[in-house]
């Protein structure tokens, strides 16, 4: 049997890790701002960046969810696990295992605009991801030109269900829940008032 977690609310990282350890079957997490198909395209198209910038915004009630997805895109665009270096109240500096710096900002808004995340890599190759509500666009630019990601017509809900079916059929164990837990921990740090967590 497989489990699909649809657009999860904010949950403590430790609770998610406990859940991951307790469950025995594939668990797929639907994250509208961190779609698996967009992540796959970016991961396959990108090279290691010199720096990453990720911004996000939402209403105050959804700010922790956006901070979690900002952390997720920071991890994807930097090409590996990330940790919090320091920050203050939504502005933070992260660093990947490969020492790629990541500057992030998460801002609350009172407007009715859907929650959004925008990520950019800087370096020989420039990758850009824009997700607002259900609207998704991604591109990769080099000196040779610009490559656009395909249009994503499939809803994030249907994508999650399809991935769950594939995981059951092929005997796969997606790492979605663990990724959600790691991103939740970093996202909480981004929103917290912090001093330097370690020396740069």
N, C-alpha and C positions, 0 to 999 in steps of 0.2 A: 504494500500500500504506500502511496505517496501523499505528501502534504503540501498544500499551497498556502502561503501566508500572504494575504492581499493587503498591500499598502499599509504596512504596520505603523502603529503609533509609536511614540517614544517609549523605549523600554531600557532598563539598566543593562549595561554590557554583561555584568556577572549573571543576571537572570537569563540572558540569551545563551551564554555559554553553558549554563546548567541545563537549559532546554535542549541544546544541541547534543549534550552528552546523554540525555535521557531518552531521546528519540532513536528509533531503529529504522529506518526507511528514508528514502530521499525527501528532502525538504527544499522546496523552491520558494523564494521570497520575491514577490512582485514589488518592485520599487520604480514608480513612474518616472522619477528624476534620475534613475541610474539603471536604465534598461540593459539587459544582458546582451541584446543584439548590437546596441551602440557601443557597449564596452568591448565586445569582440572586434568590431570594425576598427575602433581606435587602437586597440592593443596590436592588431595585425598590421596596421598602417603606419604606426609611429616608431620613431627612433628615440634613444635616450635624450631628454632635453637638458638644457643648461639651467632652466628655471621654469617653474609652473606658477600660474596665477589662477585662483578659483574664487568666484564670488557667488553669493546666493542671497535671496530675500524672500520673505513670507510675512504673513500676519504674525503677531506675537504668539498666538496659540499654536502655530505650526513651525515656529522658529527652530525648535530642537530637531524636528524632522529634516528641515533644510540643512541645518548644521551637520547632521549625520551624512547627508548625501553630498555636501561639499567635501567632507572628509573622504567619502568614497571616491569621488572624482579626483581628489588630490592623490589618492593611492593609485588609481588607474593611470592617470597622466604622468605621474612620477615614475611609474614602472615598478613599484614594489611597496612593501610595508612602510608606513610613515609614523612619525612620533612628533609630539608637540614640543617645540623649543621654548616658546613663550608667547605671551599675548595679553590682551586686555579687552574684555567685554565685546567679543565678536570680531576683533582684529587679531590675527595670530600668524606666527611663523612656524611652519612645519618643516620636517626634513625626512627624506627617504633613507632607506638603508644604504643606498648608493650615494648619499650625501647631496641629493638634488634638493635645493631649497624650494619651498612652496609657500607663497604668500596668499592668505585667505581672508575674506571678509564675509560676515553674515549680518544682515541688517533687517530690522523689523520695519514693516510698513503698515499703515492703517488703510491703505487703498484696497480695492477689491481685485486688484490684479492677481492672477494665479501665481503660486510660488514658482520660483525659477532658480536655475543654476547655470552659470557660465564659466567655462574653463578654457585656458589657453596655455600652450607650451611655447617657450621661447628657446631658440637655438638654431641649428642649421635647418631644421624642419619646424614649421609652425603648425600645430594642431589646435583646432578650435571646436568647442562643443557648446551649443546653446539649447537648453531645454526649458520651456515655459509651459506649465500645465501639461497638455498632451502634444504640444508642438515640439518637434525635435529636428535639429540640423547639426551636421558635423562636417568638417573639412580638414584637409591636410595640404599645406602649401610649401613648396620648395622653389629653388631657382628655376626648375624646369616647368613649373606651372602649379595649378590648383586642382586637387582631386576632391570631389564631393562624395559624401556618403550617400547610399541609396535612400529614397524616400521610405519612411517607415509608416505604412498604412495599418499594420496589425496593432491592435490595442495592447497595452502592457498586460492586461488581464489575460487575453488570449495567448500571448507569448508565454506567460508564466505557466498556463495550463499545458501548452504544447511541450514546454521544457520538462514539466513533471511527467507527462506521458512518456517522453523519450528517456528520462532517467529510469523509470520503472522498466521499460522495454529493454533497455541496454544495460541495466544493472549499474547505473552510475550513482555517485554520491556527490551532488552539488555542494559547493562550499558556501552557499548563500548565507546560511545562518551564522556561520563563523565570521564571514565578511561583515554582516550586519552588526555583530557584536563589537568587532574591532572599530568599525566606523562610528558606532554609538559612543564608544569610549573617547575617541578623538574629538567627535562632535561636541560632547559635553565639555571637554577641555577648551574648545574654541570659544564657547559661550561664557565660560567661567572667567572671573577676574583672576589672572595668574601672574606670577613672577616667572623668571627664567626657570624652566624645569631642569635644564642642564646647560653646560657651557657649549657654545657653538663651536 
